[in-house]
Amino acid sequence: MSAPERIPPRSGVTPAELLAKGELTVRGRIRDASNAALFCTVSHDGQEATCIYKPVAGERPLWDFPEGTLAAREVAAYEVSEATGWGLVPPTVLRDGPYGEGMCQLWIEASVEDGAQLLALVEGDEPEDGWKAIGFAEVGGGRTALLVHADDERLRRLAVLDAVINNADRKGSHLLPTAEGRLYGIDHGVTFHAEDKLRTLLWGWAGEALTAEALAVLGSLRDALVDGGGLAVRLRELITSDEVEALRARVEALLTSGRHPEPSGEWPAIPWPPV
């Protein structure tokens, strides 16, 4: 599968610029979010889009992420995604809003039909062709079923990105496939920790060789993270110096091993709830 097309700018204004410069109007609240998440419209220079605004003031403190903010980590994840060229994270900026500084991210309309093709519960001990096993899940009545994800290049790219940014919470609900064939990952507030905290549903390629495309992307990312480089400078404004160094180390480790990471066995490898 070729790399996904990027969201094109309209009238010379990119989605990121629209998010950063536009006027934010709160339309509602996402009720099931663990932190304050506001559904908004943003308008600028005759353009309007829907977006999610997560103010820092609405974040709940996390004992294992005591430094920085969830909002800044979400923006850092977008910056790294953009550096890969895969465009897996919706345009995301850090800006002031009605409730203070926060993360503002373009709203993605997910396709329910396409989402059903990414994750499934199946009978038996082995996945069918075109699927990768995650693990067994209780389905009630003392029964278990095999949880699987699609053997999909878009998911595989996202698995690589998650390993790079050390995503501690890749749930099924964070996968947004679109009717146009794009796939986005969202909710990257618990990422970039200096210690290994990878928790994800995308373990299907664990231990397998990275694709040639992934190795090329990781090599470019290593170059982009050199001191003084644009990406490194932007990240140091969003996450700590230790976290930037750990990010570099993870990229280097992936290039050295040439393989997808495997669960460490030191903590639960799959987030709860998984979806």
DRENZARO-215323 format. One record per atom (N, C-alpha, C, O): residue in three letters; z, x, y. Coordinates in steps of 0.1 Angstrom, whole numbers, plus 5000, padded with zeros to 4 digits. Last residue first. Example, Ala and Ser with C-alpha at 12.3 -4.5 7.8 and 13.67 -1.06 7.14 Angstrom:
// DRENZARO-215323
SER507151284978SER507151374989SER507951295000SER508051345011ALA507851324943ALA507851234955ALA507851324967ALA508551424967
//
This chain:
// DRENZARO-215323
VAL524148924984VAL523148864992VAL523748775004VAL523048715011PRO526449054975PRO525149124974PRO524049064982PRO523149124987PRO529349034996PRO528448984986PRO527149044986PRO526649094997TRP529249374988TRP529749244984TRP529949154997TRP530549205007PRO526849634978PRO527749564988PRO528149424983PRO527549374974ILE527149864952ILE526449744957ILE527349674966ILE528549654963ALA528750074944ALA527450104949ALA526649994955ALA525650004962PRO532150134949PRO531150034946PRO529750064952PRO529650084964TRP532650494944TRP532950364951TRP531950264947TRP530850304941GLU531850694929GLU533150714935GLU533550584943GLU534750574947GLY529250694919GLY530350654910GLY531750654916GLY532750624910SER527050744934SER527950854931SER529050824921SER529550914914PRO523750644926PRO525150604929PRO526050724925PRO525950784915GLU521150874936GLU521750784926GLU523150754931GLU523750824939PRO518150904957PRO519550924954PRO520050834943PRO519450724941HIS514951004947HIS515750904953HIS517250924949HIS517450974937ARG513951354951ARG514251224943ARG515051124951ARG515751164960GLY513851604960GLY512551534958GLY512751404951GLY511751354945SER515851784967SER515851714954SER514551654950SER514151654939THR514951854993THR515251954983THR515251894969THR514651954960LEU514651615007LEU513551705005LEU513751804994LEU512851844987LEU517351525005LEU516251444999LEU515051534997LEU514351524987ALA518651725020ALA518951715006ALA517851624999ALA517551664987GLU517551685046GLU517251815039GLU517551795024GLU516751855015VAL518551435052VAL517151455051VAL516751585043VAL515851575035ARG521251505051ARG520751405042ARG519251415040ARG518751415029ALA521451685073ALA521751725059ALA521251635049ALA520751675038ARG520851515094ARG519951625091ARG520251675077ARG519251705070LEU523151355093LEU521851295091LEU520851405087LEU520051385078ALA525151535099ALA525151475085ALA523751415082ALA523251415071GLU524551575126GLU524451685116GLU524351635102GLU523651695093VAL525051325136VAL523651375137VAL523551495127VAL522451505120GLU527751315130GLU526851215123GLU525451265124GLU524651245115ASP528751505147ASP528951525133ASP527951435125ASP527451475115SER528051385172SER527451515168SER527551535153SER526651585147THR527851025169THR528551145172THR527651275167THR526751255159ILE525250815185ILE526150845174ILE526850985177ILE526351055186LEU523950795210LEU524250675202LEU525250695192LEU526150615189GLU523151035220GLU523650935230GLU524150815223GLU524850725229ARG522051155199ARG523351205204ARG523951115215ARG525151125218LEU519551035197LEU520650995188LEU521951045192LEU522950975190ARG518151155218ARG518351005218ARG519550975209ARG520450895213VAL518051415208VAL518651385221VAL519051245222VAL520151205226ALA516551385184ALA517951435184ALA518651405197ALA519851365197LEU514051295195LEU514851215186LEU516351255186LEU517251175186GLY513251525210GLY513451385216GLY514351305208GLY515251235213GLY514951835204GLY513951735202GLY514251595207GLY515451565209GLY517351975207GLY516451965218GLY515251875217GLY514651845227ASP517352055173ASP518052055185ASP517152055197ASP516152135197VAL515251855152VAL515651985156VAL516451965170VAL516151875177LEU514251615142LEU515651625144LEU516151765149LEU517351785150ALA511551645136ALA511951565148ALA513451575152ALA513851545163ASP511551775112ASP511051845124ASP511551775137ASP511751835147ARG512551575096ARG513251705097ARG512851775110ARG513751825117LEU510351395098LEU511651365103LEU512551485105LEU513251495115SER508451535084SER508251505098SER509551475105SER509751515116GLY509651525059GLY509351655065GLY509151635080GLY509651725088LEU509651255054LEU510951325055LEU510751465062LEU511551505070VAL506951205052VAL507651145063VAL509051215065VAL509451235076ALA506351345029ALA505651385041ALA506451325053ALA506651395063LEU507851205010LEU508151345013LEU507551395026LEU508151475033ALA506650955011ALA508050965016ALA508351115019ALA509051145029GLU504051025001GLU504250975014GLU505650985019GLU505851035031ALA504751094975ALA504151204984ALA504251154998ALA504551235007THR507950944965THR506450944967THR506051064976THR506751114984LEU510551094946LEU510051034958LEU508551044959LEU507851134953ALA511351034912ALA510751124922ALA510251044934ALA509750934933GLU514450854905GLU512950874904GLU512450964915GLU513050984926GLY517050814911GLY516750924902GLY515250954901GLY514851054895ALA516450474917ALA517450584916ALA517050684906ALA516850654895TRP514950254922TRP514250384920TRP515150504919TRP514750614920GLY516750044924GLY515750044913GLY515050174911GLY514550194900TRP518649994944TRP518850114935TRP517750124924TRP517850214915LEU519049824967LEU517749884963LEU517950014955LEU517550124959LEU521349714976LEU520749654964LEU519549724959LEU519049694948THR523849964985THR522649894987THR522249814974THR522749844963ARG525650205002ARG525750084993ARG524549994996ARG524249955007LEU526550525010LEU525450435007LEU525750324997LEU526250354986LYS528250705022LYS528750565020LYS527650475016LYS527750355018ASP529351025027ASP528350945019ASP528950805017ASP529950795010GLU530351085061GLU530551085047GLU529650995039GLU529150895045ALA529351025086ALA529251165082ALA529551175067ALA529151275061HIS527450725089HIS528750785087HIS528550925082HIS527550955075PHE525050575093PHE525250715099PHE526550775098PHE526850875104THR526150235096THR525250335092THR525650465098THR526550475107VAL526749945102VAL527550035094VAL526650145088VAL526450135076GLY524749805115GLY525949845123GLY526749945115GLY527550015122HIS522249695109HIS522549835106HIS523749885114HIS523750005118ASP520649435105ASP522049455104ASP522449595099ASP522749625088ILE517449445087ILE518249425099ILE519749445095ILE520049475084GLY514149535079GLY515549535075GLY516349525088GLY516049575098TYR510949375072TYR511949435081TYR513349435075TYR513649345067LEU507649375063LEU509049365058LEU509949445068LEU509649555071ARG504549195065ARG505549295070ARG506849275063ARG507149165058GLY502948975059GLY503049085050GLY503949205054GLY504049305047GLU503048755074GLU501848845077GLU501948965068GLU501049055068ALA505348625069ALA504148565063ALA502948665065ALA501948645058THR507748885062THR507048795071THR505848735064THR505348795054PRO511048955050PRO509648955048PRO508948855057PRO509548745059LEU513949095056LEU513148985062LEU511649015060LEU511049085068LEU517049155043LEU515649175041LEU514849065047LEU515048945043HIS519649085044HIS519149175054HIS517749215053HIS517149295060SER520248945021SER520048865033SER519548955045SER519148905055GLY520849155003GLY519549085002GLY519249005015GLY518048985018LYS522349435021LYS522349315013LYS520949245013LYS520049285020ARG523449735026ARG522049675025ARG522149555015ARG522049565003ASP525649895038ASP525649745037ASP524249685036ASP523949595044ALA525650155046ALA526750115038ALA526749965035ALA527649905029ASN523150385049ASN523450245051ASN524550205041ASN524350205029ASN522150645057ASN523450625050ASN523950485052ASN525050455057ILE519750705067ILE520750665077ILE522050625071ILE523050595078VAL518550785042VAL518550875054VAL519650835064VAL520450915068ALA518750565026ALA519350685022ALA519450785034ALA520450855034ASP517250385041ASP518650355039ASP519350485035ASP520550515039LEU514650495038LEU515350485052LEU516850465050LEU517550535057VAL514350455011VAL514350585016VAL515050585030VAL515850675033ALA514350175010ALA515350245002ALA515450395007ALA516550445008LEU512050125025LEU513350085030LEU514450155023LEU515450195029ARG510150215007ARG510250275020ARG511650245026ARG512250335032ARG510550014988ARG510750154984ARG510950244997ARG511750324998LEU509749785000LEU511249804996LEU511549944994LEU512549994997ARG507049845001ARG507849815013ARG509349835011ARG510049895019GLU506349864974GLU506349984983GLU507049964996GLU507650055001ASP508149714949ASP507349684961ASP507449814970ASP508549854973ASP509349574925ASP508749714926ASP507749714937ASP506549714934ALA511949354935ALA510549384933ALA510249524934ALA510849604942HIS515049364918HIS514249354930HIS512849394927HIS512549464917VAL517449174898VAL516349264900VAL515749254914VAL515849154920LEU520149114878LEU519749104891LEU518649214893LEU518849334890LEU520548944848LEU520149064854LEU519549044868LEU518648974870ALA523548744843ALA522048754844ALA521748894850ALA522548954857THR526148594823THR525648704832THR524048694832THR523448654823ARG528648344819ARG527248404816ARG526948504827ARG527448504838GLY530848204823GLY530948314815GLY529648384812GLY529648474803GLY530148004841GLY530247964827GLY530348084818GLY530048074806GLY528248214864GLY529048104860GLY529148074845GLY528148104838VAL526948454867VAL526248334872VAL527048204868VAL526448094870GLU527548794875GLU528048664869GLU527348544875GLU527248544887ALA524949034870ALA525748954879ALA526248834871ALA525548784863PHE523949374865PHE524249244860PHE525149174869PHE526049224876GLY521449544885GLY522649544876GLY522849394872GLY522049304875ILE518749614891ILE519849644900ILE521149654892ILE521949744893ALA515549694879ALA516849644877ALA517849704887ALA517849814891LYS512449594893LYS513349704890LYS514749644889LYS515149554896TRP509149464884TRP510549454889TRP511349574885TRP511049644876GLY506749504872GLY506749464886GLY508049444892GLY508249414904ASP507549384840ASP506749464848ASP506649414863ASP506649294865GLU511049274838GLU509649264835GLU508849364844GLU509349414853PRO514049444830PRO513249374839PRO511749374834PRO511349464826GLU516349394803GLU515349474810GLU514449394819GLU514149284815ASP517949204791ASP518649334795ASP517649424803ASP518049524809GLY517948844799GLY517648974792GLY518249094798GLY518949084808GLU516848654828GLU517548664815GLU517148804808GLU516048854812VAL517248724863VAL516448704851VAL517348714838VAL518348774839LEU517148664897LEU518048674886LEU517248634873LEU516648534873ALA515548854924ALA515548744914ALA516748774904ALA517148884902LEU513748944953LEU514948944945LEU514948834935LEU514448724938LEU511148894963LEU511749034965LEU512949044955LEU513249154950GLN510148644964GLN509448744956GLN510048884956GLN509548974950ALA511548504983ALA511848474969ALA511148574959ALA511448574948GLY510348595006GLY511648645003GLY512048624988GLY512648704982ASP508048435007ASP507948585004ASP509248645000ASP509348734992GLU509248195013GLU508448205001GLU508348354997GLU508448384985VAL510448235038VAL511348205026VAL510548225013VAL511048275004SER509848475061SER509148385052SER509948365039SER510148455032ALA511448505092ALA511248545078ALA510548435071ALA510748315074GLU510948605123GLU510848485116GLU510548515101GLU509348555098ILE513048805142ILE511948805132ILE512048675124ILE513048645118TRP513748895175TRP513948795164TRP512748795155TRP511648785159LEU514649215186LEU513549115185LEU513849025173LEU514149075162GLN517849275199GLN516849295188GLN515849185188GLN516249065188CYS520249445216CYS519349335217CYS518149365208CYS517549475209MET523649525217MET522449545211MET521549425213MET522049315211GLY525349555249GLY525249515236GLY523849555230GLY523049605237GLU527549515277GLU526649605269GLU526549555255GLU527649515249GLY528249175287GLY528449315287GLY527349385279GLY526449325274TYR527448915284TYR528748945279TYR528949105278TYR529749145270PRO524748915293PRO525748815299PRO527148845295PRO528048815302GLY524149275292GLY523749135290GLY524849045296GLY525749095303ASP522649595290ASP523649505296ASP523149365294ASP521949335294ARG521549745259ARG521349705273ARG522549625277ARG523349575269LEU519649905235LEU521049895240LEU520849855255LEU520249935263VAL517149755213VAL517549835225VAL519049815228VAL519649715223THR514649735189THR516049715192THR516449805204THR516049925204PRO512149595168PRO512449665181PRO513849625185PRO514249515186PRO513249595134PRO512649535145PRO512949605158PRO514049675159VAL512449855111VAL513549785119VAL512849725131VAL512149785138LEU510249975101LEU510949885092LEU512149815099LEU512649715093GLY508050155108GLY508350035115GLY509149935107GLY508849815107TRP507150395098TRP507150285089TRP507450155096TRP507050045092GLY507550625113GLY506250555114GLY506150435106GLY505050375105THR509950755116THR509250765103THR507850705103THR507050745095ALA510750685141ALA510350825139ALA509650835125ALA508750925124GLU511550425138GLU510350445146GLU509850595143GLU508650615142SER513950475123SER512850395117SER511450425125SER510450445118VAL515450595143VAL515050675131VAL513850605124VAL512950665120GLU515650385161GLU515050505166GLU514550585154GLU513450645154TYR517050195145TYR515750165150TYR514950295154TYR513850315151ALA519450325142ALA518650295131ALA517250265134ALA516250305128ALA520350325169ALA520050455162ALA519150435150ALA518250515147VAL520850055172VAL519750115180VAL519350245174VAL518150285173GLU523050035155GLU521849955152GLU520650015160GLU519550015155ARG524850195167ARG524350235154ARG523050155151ARG522150215145ALA525450055190ALA524750185191ALA524150225178ALA523050285178ALA526749835178ALA525549815186ALA524749945187ALA523549945185LEU529049935167LEU528049885158LEU526649875166LEU525649895160THR530050245183THR529950105183THR528850055172THR527950135169GLY532450525180GLY531150455183GLY531250305182GLY532250245181GLU534750545152GLU534050605164GLU532750525167GLU532150475158PRO535650435129PRO536550425141PRO535850475153PRO536250435164PHE534950305103PHE533950345113PHE534650345127PHE534350265135ASP537050225088ASP536250345083ASP535150385092ASP534450475089TRP538050015102TRP538950135100TRP538150255095TRP538450365098LEU536449845128LEU536349885114LEU537150015112LEU536950115118PRO536849575151PRO537049715147PRO537049735132PRO537549655125ARG534249355158ARG535549365152ARG535749515148ARG534849575142GLU532549285189GLU532649365176GLU534149365171GLU535049385179GLY532149175213GLY532349085202GLY532449155189GLY532449085178ALA531649375231ALA532849305233ALA533249215221ALA534349175219VAL529049445225VAL530049525220VAL531449455221VAL532249475212PRO526949165217PRO527749235226PRO528749325220PRO529449275210LYS523949125204LYS525249145199LYS526049225208LYS525949345209TYR521248905205TYR522048995213TYR523448995207TYR524148895206ILE518048855193ILE519448855189ILE520148955199ILE519749065200CYS515248665206CYS515948785202CYS517448755198CYS517948645200THR512048555216THR513348525211THR513948655205THR513248745200ALA510248615246ALA510348625232ALA511748585228ALA512648575237GLU507748605272GLU508948555266GLU509048575251GLU508048565245GLN506148715302GLN506248715287GLN507648665283GLN508648685291GLY506148745329GLY505248635323GLY505348635308GLY504648545302ASP507948945333ASP506548965337ASP505648865330ASP504548905325HIS510148845308HIS509848945318HIS508348945321HIS507548945311SER512848715289SER511648695296SER511448795307SER512348845313VAL514348615259VAL514248725269VAL512848705276VAL511848695269THR516748405244THR515348425248THR515448535259THR516448555266CYS519048435216CYS518648435231CYS517148425232CYS516348455223PHE521948405198PHE520548375198PHE520048355212PHE520648275219LEU524448645192LEU523948535201LEU522448525200LEU521748625202ALA527148725174ALA525648745174ALA525148625181ALA525248505176ALA530148885168ALA529448795177ALA527948825177ALA527548945180ASN530348945133ASN530648975146ASN529848885155ASN528948815151SER529548805110SER530948855110SER531348905124SER532548915127ALA527748495113ALA527748645115ALA529248685116ALA530148615121ASP527448225111ASP527948295099ASP527948445101ASP528248515091ARG526448145136ARG527848105132ARG528348195120ARG529548225120ILE524948265163ILE524748265148ILE526148255142ILE526948345142ARG524648045191ARG525448155184ARG525148145169ARG525048035163GLY522248005218GLY523147965208GLY523848075201GLY523648195205ARG520948105240ARG520647965236ARG521547915225ARG521647795223VAL521148305269VAL521848265256VAL521448125253VAL521648035261THR518748505282THR519348365283THR519848325270THR519148315260LEU517948795299LEU518448735287LEU519148595290LEU519948585299GLU515048915313GLU516248835316GLU516648765303GLU515948695297GLY513849245303GLY513749105305GLY515149045308GLY516149095306LYS514049515297LYS513949475311LYS514049325313LYS514249285325ALA514349535269ALA515249625278ALA515249565292ALA516249575299LEU512549365257LEU513949355254LEU514849425264LEU515849375268LEU510149475268LEU510549335271LEU511949315269LEU512649245277GLU510249725256GLU510349715271GLU510749575275GLU511549555284ALA509849655229ALA511049725233ALA511349715249ALA512449695253PRO507249535230PRO508449455227PRO509749515231PRO510649455236THR505549665260THR505849665246THR507049575243THR507749535252VAL503049555281VAL504549565279VAL504849555265VAL504449465257GLY500349525283GLY500849655287GLY502349665285GLY502949775288SER499749275274SER499749295288SER500349425292SER500949435303ARG501549345245ARG500749255252ARG500849275267ARG501949295272PRO501549575217PRO502049535230PRO501049435236PRO499849425233PRO501849485182PRO501049535194PRO501649495207PRO502249385208ILE503849625157ILE503749505166ILE503049555179ILE503449645186ARG501849805134ARG502849795143ARG502749665152ARG501649615153GLU501149765099GLU500749765113GLU501949745122GLU502849685119PRO502449975073PRO502349845080PRO501849865094PRO502149965100ALA500550195053ALA501650175062ALA501450045070ALA500250015073SER499150065022SER499150145034SER500250105043SER500950005041MET500050084988MET500050005000MET500050095012MET500850185013
//
